[in-house]
Amino acid sequence: MSHAYHLYVIRLDLTKLRADRAMIFSALRAEGIGVNVHYVPVHLHPYYRERLGTKPGQCPLAEKAYEEILSLPIFPRMTDTDIQDVVNAVSKVVDAYLA
């Protein structure tokens, strides 16, 4: 078995930052890093909200994780320089927002 290496997710410790995920996301994008948010709790997807009446607050741990995670770029042709750029940008942004 081999790994697909299609997502590299980090979890932000927001208790140690003066920023929320959206601020970190924007700052990393401003640094040229193509971060994304890939995980949305299933119960918050429109299908489940409309069909089953699910709503925020029903799965607090999943919702908390959702607010704390970002996906960093990872792809097969990523060079060592690309990787270092991501590491440097994450370090720079997180350091700037340390509480």
ROMARLUM-994323 format. One line per field, with one value per residue (C-alpha): residue number from 1; residue in three letters; x negated, y negated, z negated. Coordinates in pm, whole numbers, plus 50000, padded with zeros to 5 digits. Layout:
# residues N
num <- NUM	... $
residuo <- ALA	... $
east <- X	... $
north <- Y	... $
up <- Z	... $
***
This chain:
# residues 99
num <- 1	2	3	4	5	6	7	8	9	10	11	12	13	14	15	16	17	18	19	20	21	22	23	24	25	26	27	28	29	30	31	32	33	34	35	36	37	38	39	40	41	42	43	44	45	46	47	48	49	50	51	52	53	54	55	56	57	58	59	60	61	62	63	64	65	66	67	68	69	70	71	72	73	74	75	76	77	78	79	80	81	82	83	84	85	86	87	88	89	90	91	92	93	94	95	96	97	98	99 $
residuo <- MET	SER	HIS	ALA	TYR	HIS	LEU	TYR	VAL	ILE	ARG	LEU	ASP	LEU	THR	LYS	LEU	ARG	ALA	ASP	ARG	ALA	MET	ILE	PHE	SER	ALA	LEU	ARG	ALA	GLU	GLY	ILE	GLY	VAL	ASN	VAL	HIS	TYR	VAL	PRO	VAL	HIS	LEU	HIS	PRO	TYR	TYR	ARG	GLU	ARG	LEU	GLY	THR	LYS	PRO	GLY	GLN	CYS	PRO	LEU	ALA	GLU	LYS	ALA	TYR	GLU	GLU	ILE	LEU	SER	LEU	PRO	ILE	PHE	PRO	ARG	MET	THR	ASP	THR	ASP	ILE	GLN	ASP	VAL	VAL	ASN	ALA	VAL	SER	LYS	VAL	VAL	ASP	ALA	TYR	LEU	ALA $
east <- 50000	49878	49990	50163	50007	50298	50357	50122	50337	50214	50410	50365	50353	50573	50527	50169	50251	50402	50578	50844	50810	50943	50671	50398	50547	50540	50189	50057	50231	50067	49734	49814	49901	50206	50366	50720	50986	51087	51280	51631	51817	52068	52362	52303	52325	52643	52775	52781	52904	53194	53283	53210	53231	52879	52739	52433	52371	52467	52110	51897	51570	51597	51688	51393	51155	51302	51217	50858	50735	50581	50452	50105	49993	49860	49815	49584	49370	49314	48945	48737	48747	49130	49140	48904	49118	49424	49233	49092	49430	49609	49336	49346	49724	49762	49477	49643	49965	49824	50006 $
north <- 50000	49649	49307	49068	48759	48547	48349	48213	48082	47874	47794	47447	47406	47097	47062	46953	46717	46370	46478	46715	46959	46707	46458	46722	46840	46486	46420	46741	46660	46315	46498	46686	47016	47192	47305	47442	47575	47925	48052	47930	48133	48357	48237	47882	47972	47836	48184	48295	47960	47962	48333	48417	48078	48091	47768	47609	47720	48084	48205	47960	48151	48173	47805	47710	47910	47744	47401	47505	47688	47581	47785	47692	47744	48089	48230	48475	48213	48008	47923	47888	47512	47522	47712	47466	47176	47330	47397	47043	46883	47088	47004	46635	46607	46810	46621	46291	46395	46562	46440 $
up <- 50000	50073	49962	50203	50042	50158	49835	49571	49289	48998	48684	48538	48161	48154	47779	47853	48139	48167	48485	48607	48894	49147	49055	49080	49410	49554	49429	49586	49913	49901	49868	50190	50020	50166	49842	49842	49611	49720	49423	49349	49088	49266	49061	49186	49555	49717	49803	49440	49312	49560	49546	49184	49017	48880	48748	48588	48233	48284	48325	48126	48157	48535	48553	48331	48549	48858	48718	48645	48955	49284	49574	49693	50051	50135	50483	50660	50835	50524	50499	50187	50248	50266	49938	49773	49897	49727	49404	49399	49465	49198	48946	49037	49012	48695	48528	48620	48445	48136	47827 $
***
